[in-house]
């Protein structure tokens, strides 16, 4: 009997010790990785910076192709005809029934695209405005009406916070283009802006699909047959070859000029690369190049819009309309083209300017000898019928 009592006492002590050990053990800390791998019952990642949202009970991870919004009933005005240039963002209104929201469209490709083929990279909703009654849920079940303390408990301290008596705004972000802006009215969440305007991983920007064939714009380009007298024609003769700005880079390549970067690199539609060097032997000029097409194209099929010629780096002859050359004086330039828009002397150098901001010719003289000549003809578009 004593033996049984002793065993019972020992078992009781073991159980008490186990309970005490369990009570004193530190709680298991949820690591960032394990937390990120969990998802709520709505399908939202617990990590705020996964940029997943639930909008009208549909889960999206931003950025997301607009087609995902479209198949869930969201519509916009003329989204097939409105166009967005590469690497641009723009606000647009979408509606679903009697609900309207503001989204950010992003074009991550190298081509000009209709809005309908772009990504939705952001959503903005102000629940105080009429028709902005969309159901929007963020990670950790934060939504309109959530309290200020709920948000701080869910997300921690904001990167930036502004307060006054009735209004609070909080900013959480991972970069210039990826953030949340949360607005509170009387400490209740009333406005949400979420944006993640960063191209998705493994996203093809169009480089692999870019048309590497010579575009019609380039094929239809015709070099002048002679120089006239009008400076505003932006014709010039360089080392005996005639050109007219804007001129395809490939035309200068045919005549022995080589770019100091790979001319097969794709330049996005409408984009410009400035201050690149073209060389011919030991001679060099500086040029700006623009893609006038609607799709990404190799640099060699883009157009030179500006040429900077300097006697220090280029000894080849250059000639402009009216017989002006690298040997001409300031007086001869004015005699050929008339009074300039600008004529000043800075640090012993005479600067003579003809033309406007986007299309101009600048002559720089020192001791009445030409030092530099720059021709700019940056047309908005090229129309070669």
C-alpha positions in Angstrom: 0.0 0.0 0.0 2.8 2.4 0.9 4.4 1.5 -2.4 1.3 2.5 -4.3 1.1 5.8 -2.4 4.8 6.5 -3.2 4.2 5.8 -7.0 1.2 8.1 -6.9 3.2 10.8 -5.3 6.0 10.5 -7.8 3.6 10.6 -10.8 1.9 13.7 -9.3 5.3 15.4 -9.0 6.2 14.5 -12.6 2.9 16.0 -13.9 3.3 19.2 -11.9 6.9 19.6 -13.1 5.7 19.1 -16.7 3.0 21.8 -16.3 5.4 24.2 -14.7 7.9 23.6 -17.5 5.2 24.2 -20.1 4.1 27.4 -18.4 7.6 28.8 -18.2 8.7 28.0 -21.8 9.0 31.1 -24.0 6.3 31.3 -26.8 7.5 30.3 -30.2 8.4 33.3 -32.3 7.0 33.4 -35.8 9.8 34.1 -38.2 9.4 36.4 -41.2 9.7 33.5 -43.6 7.2 31.3 -41.8 4.8 34.3 -41.5 5.2 35.1 -45.2 4.3 31.6 -46.1 1.0 31.7 -44.4 -2.1 33.0 -46.0 -5.4 34.2 -44.6 -8.7 32.4 -45.4 -9.3 35.1 -48.0 -6.1 34.1 -49.9 -4.1 37.1 -48.8 -0.5 36.9 -47.8 0.1 37.9 -44.2 3.2 39.9 -45.3 2.0 43.4 -46.2 4.8 43.7 -48.7 3.5 40.9 -50.9 1.1 43.5 -52.1 -1.9 41.2 -52.2 -5.3 42.7 -51.9 -8.9 41.4 -51.9 -11.1 43.7 -54.0 -14.8 42.8 -54.2 -13.9 39.3 -52.9 -11.3 38.7 -55.6 -7.6 38.4 -54.7 -4.9 40.2 -56.7 -1.2 40.4 -56.3 0.0 43.8 -57.7 1.0 44.4 -60.3 -1.5 42.3 -62.2 -2.5 42.3 -65.9 -5.6 44.3 -66.5 -7.2 41.2 -68.1 -7.5 39.8 -64.5 -9.6 42.8 -63.5 -11.6 42.7 -66.8 -12.6 39.0 -66.3 -14.0 40.0 -62.9 -16.2 42.6 -64.3 -14.2 45.8 -64.1 -14.5 48.2 -67.0 -13.0 51.5 -68.2 -13.6 54.0 -71.0 -11.8 53.4 -74.3 -9.1 51.2 -72.8 -8.3 49.6 -76.1 -7.7 53.0 -77.8 -5.9 54.9 -75.1 -2.1 54.3 -75.3 0.6 54.3 -72.7 4.3 54.7 -73.5 6.9 52.3 -72.2 7.9 52.7 -68.5 5.1 55.1 -67.9 2.3 55.2 -65.2 -1.1 56.8 -65.4 -4.3 57.1 -63.3 -7.5 55.7 -64.7 -11.0 55.2 -63.4 -12.6 51.7 -63.5 -16.1 50.8 -62.6 -18.1 47.7 -61.8 -21.8 48.2 -61.6 -22.3 51.3 -59.4 -18.8 51.1 -57.8 -15.9 53.2 -59.1 -12.2 53.0 -58.2 -9.0 54.7 -59.3 -6.2 52.4 -60.6 -2.7 53.0 -61.8 -1.8 51.5 -65.2 1.8 50.6 -65.8 3.5 49.7 -69.0 6.5 47.6 -68.2 7.2 46.7 -71.9 9.4 48.3 -74.6 6.3 48.9 -76.8 3.5 51.4 -76.8 0.5 49.5 -75.5 -3.2 50.1 -75.1 -4.3 50.5 -71.5 -6.1 47.2 -71.8 -2.8 45.3 -72.3 -1.0 47.0 -69.4 -0.7 46.0 -65.8 -2.7 47.4 -62.9 0.0 48.5 -60.5 -2.1 50.3 -57.9 -5.5 50.9 -56.5 -6.9 54.0 -54.7 -10.2 54.1 -52.9 -11.7 56.8 -50.6 -14.6 55.3 -48.8 -15.9 58.8 -48.0 -16.6 59.6 -51.7 -19.9 58.6 -53.4 -19.7 55.4 -55.4 -16.4 54.5 -53.7 -17.9 51.7 -51.6 -15.8 48.9 -53.0 -14.8 46.2 -50.5 -11.1 46.3 -50.1 -9.2 44.0 -47.7 -5.5 44.2 -47.0 -3.3 41.6 -45.2 -4.2 40.8 -41.6 -7.8 41.7 -42.4 -7.3 45.5 -42.4 -10.1 47.2 -44.2 -12.3 50.4 -44.2 -13.4 51.1 -40.6 -10.4 49.4 -39.1 -9.0 51.5 -36.2 -5.7 53.3 -36.1 -4.6 50.9 -33.3 -5.6 47.9 -35.4 -3.3 49.0 -38.2 -0.4 49.6 -35.9 -0.9 46.2 -34.3 -1.0 44.6 -37.7 1.8 46.4 -39.4 3.9 48.1 -36.7 5.3 51.6 -36.9 4.7 53.4 -40.1 7.7 54.7 -42.2 6.0 58.1 -42.1 3.0 59.4 -40.1 1.1 62.7 -40.1 -1.5 63.6 -37.5 -3.9 66.4 -36.6 -7.0 66.5 -34.4 -9.3 64.4 -36.7 -7.0 63.2 -39.6 -4.2 60.7 -39.6 -2.2 59.5 -42.6 0.3 56.6 -42.5 2.8 55.5 -45.1 4.3 52.0 -45.3 6.6 51.3 -48.2 9.5 49.4 -49.7 10.6 51.9 -52.3 9.6 54.9 -54.4 7.1 52.8 -56.4 5.9 50.3 -53.8 3.9 51.6 -50.9 0.7 51.9 -49.0 -0.9 55.3 -48.0 -3.6 54.8 -45.3 -5.8 57.7 -44.3 -7.9 57.9 -41.1 -10.9 60.0 -40.2 -11.5 60.1 -36.5 -9.0 57.2 -36.2 -11.1 55.0 -38.5 -9.5 53.9 -41.8 -11.3 55.7 -44.6 -8.8 55.9 -47.5 -6.4 53.3 -49.0 -3.8 53.8 -51.7 -1.7 50.7 -52.6 0.9 50.7 -55.3 3.5 48.3 -56.5 4.8 49.7 -59.8 7.7 47.2 -60.2 7.8 44.8 -63.1 7.0 41.2 -62.0 9.9 38.8 -61.8 10.8 37.1 -65.0 8.6 39.6 -66.9 9.6 39.8 -70.6 9.8 43.5 -71.5 9.4 42.8 -75.1 13.2 42.6 -75.9 12.9 39.0 -77.0 9.8 39.7 -79.0 11.0 43.1 -80.4 10.9 43.4 -84.2 14.5 43.3 -85.3 13.7 43.8 -88.9 14.4 47.2 -90.5 11.2 49.3 -89.9 9.4 51.0 -92.7 10.4 54.4 -91.2 14.0 53.6 -91.8 13.4 52.0 -95.2 11.6 55.1 -96.5 14.3 57.5 -95.3 16.0 59.3 -98.2 19.2 61.2 -97.9 19.4 64.7 -99.5 21.1 64.9 -102.9 22.6 68.3 -102.3 22.7 71.1 -99.7 20.5 74.1 -100.2 20.7 77.4 -98.4 18.1 76.9 -95.6 19.6 76.1 -92.2 16.2 74.9 -90.9 16.3 72.0 -93.3 18.8 70.4 -90.9 20.8 69.0 -93.7 24.5 68.6 -93.4 27.5 67.0 -95.1 29.9 65.1 -92.9 33.1 63.7 -94.4 31.6 64.0 -97.9 28.3 62.2 -97.1 24.9 63.9 -97.0 22.4 63.5 -94.1 19.2 65.1 -92.9 18.1 65.1 -89.3 16.5 63.0 -87.9 18.6 60.4 -89.7 18.7 56.6 -89.0 21.8 55.5 -87.2 22.3 52.8 -89.8 22.9 55.4 -92.5 26.0 56.6 -90.7 27.1 53.0 -90.0 27.0 52.4 -93.7 29.6 55.2 -94.1 32.0 53.9 -91.5 30.7 55.4 -88.2 30.6 53.1 -85.2 28.6 53.6 -82.0 30.5 53.0 -78.8 27.7 50.8 -77.5 26.0 47.7 -79.0 23.6 48.9 -81.7 21.6 45.7 -81.4 20.5 46.8 -77.9 16.7 47.4 -77.8 15.5 51.0 -77.2 11.9 51.3 -76.0 9.4 53.1 -78.2 9.5 56.9 -77.9 12.6 56.7 -75.7 15.9 58.7 -76.2 19.5 57.8 -75.4 21.6 61.0 -75.1 25.3 61.8 -75.4 26.5 58.7 -77.0 29.7 58.7 -79.1 30.0 57.8 -82.8 33.5 57.1 -84.0 35.2 56.9 -87.4 38.8 56.1 -87.1 40.2 58.6 -84.6 37.4 61.1 -85.1 34.3 61.3 -82.8 31.0 63.1 -82.7 28.4 63.0 -80.0 24.7 62.2 -80.8 21.3 61.7 -79.3 19.2 58.8 -80.6 15.4 58.4 -80.5 13.1 55.5 -81.3 10.2 57.0 -83.3 8.5 53.6 -83.7 5.6 52.1 -81.6 7.6 49.1 -80.6 11.0 48.4 -79.1 13.7 48.5 -81.8 17.5 48.0 -82.1 19.5 51.2 -81.7 20.7 50.9 -85.3 17.2 51.3 -86.6 16.5 54.4 -84.4 17.1 58.0 -85.4 19.8 60.4 -84.6 18.1 63.7 -83.6 21.2 65.7 -82.5 24.8 65.9 -83.7 27.6 67.7 -81.8 30.7 68.4 -83.8 33.8 69.6 -82.0 37.2 70.5 -83.6 38.9 68.9 -80.5 37.5 65.5 -81.3 36.7 65.5 -85.0 39.0 66.7 -87.8 36.7 65.6 -90.6 35.1 68.2 -92.8 31.5 69.3 -92.1 29.3 71.5 -94.3 25.9 73.1 -93.7 23.5 74.8 -96.1 24.7 78.1 -97.5 28.3 77.0 -97.8 29.1 77.2 -94.0 31.8 74.8 -92.9 34.2 74.2 -90.0 36.4 76.9 -91.6 33.7 79.6 -91.5 33.9 82.7 -89.3 31.1 84.1 -87.1 30.6 86.9 -89.6 30.1 84.4 -92.4 27.6 82.5 -90.4 25.5 85.6 -89.8 25.8 86.7 -93.4 24.5 83.3 -94.5 21.6 82.9 -92.0 20.8 86.4 -90.9 20.5 87.7 -87.4 20.5 84.9 -84.8 18.0 84.3 -81.9 21.0 84.4 -79.6 24.4 86.0 -79.9 26.6 86.4 -76.8 30.1 86.3 -75.6 30.9 84.1 -72.5 34.5 83.7 -71.3 35.9 84.8 -74.6 33.7 82.4 -76.6 31.1 83.7 -79.0 27.8 81.7 -79.0 25.5 82.1 -82.0 22.1 80.4 -81.8 19.4 79.9 -84.5 16.1 78.1 -84.0 13.8 77.0 -81.1 14.2 74.9 -78.0 13.7 71.5 -79.8 15.1 72.5 -83.3 18.2 74.6 -83.4 21.8 75.2 -84.5 24.4 76.4 -82.1 27.8 77.7 -83.3 30.6 78.3 -80.8 33.6 80.5 -81.8 36.9 81.4 -80.1 39.0 84.1 -81.7 36.6 83.9 -84.6 37.4 80.2 -85.3 34.7 77.5 -85.0 35.2 75.3 -82.0 31.9 73.5 -81.8 28.8 73.1 -83.9 25.6 71.4 -82.6 22.5 70.6 -84.7 19.3 69.6 -82.9 16.1 68.5 -84.7 14.0 66.7 -82.1 10.7 66.1 -83.9 7.8 64.8 -81.9 7.0 62.3 -84.6 8.2 61.3 -88.1 5.7 60.8 -90.9 7.2 59.2 -94.0 4.3 58.3 -96.3 
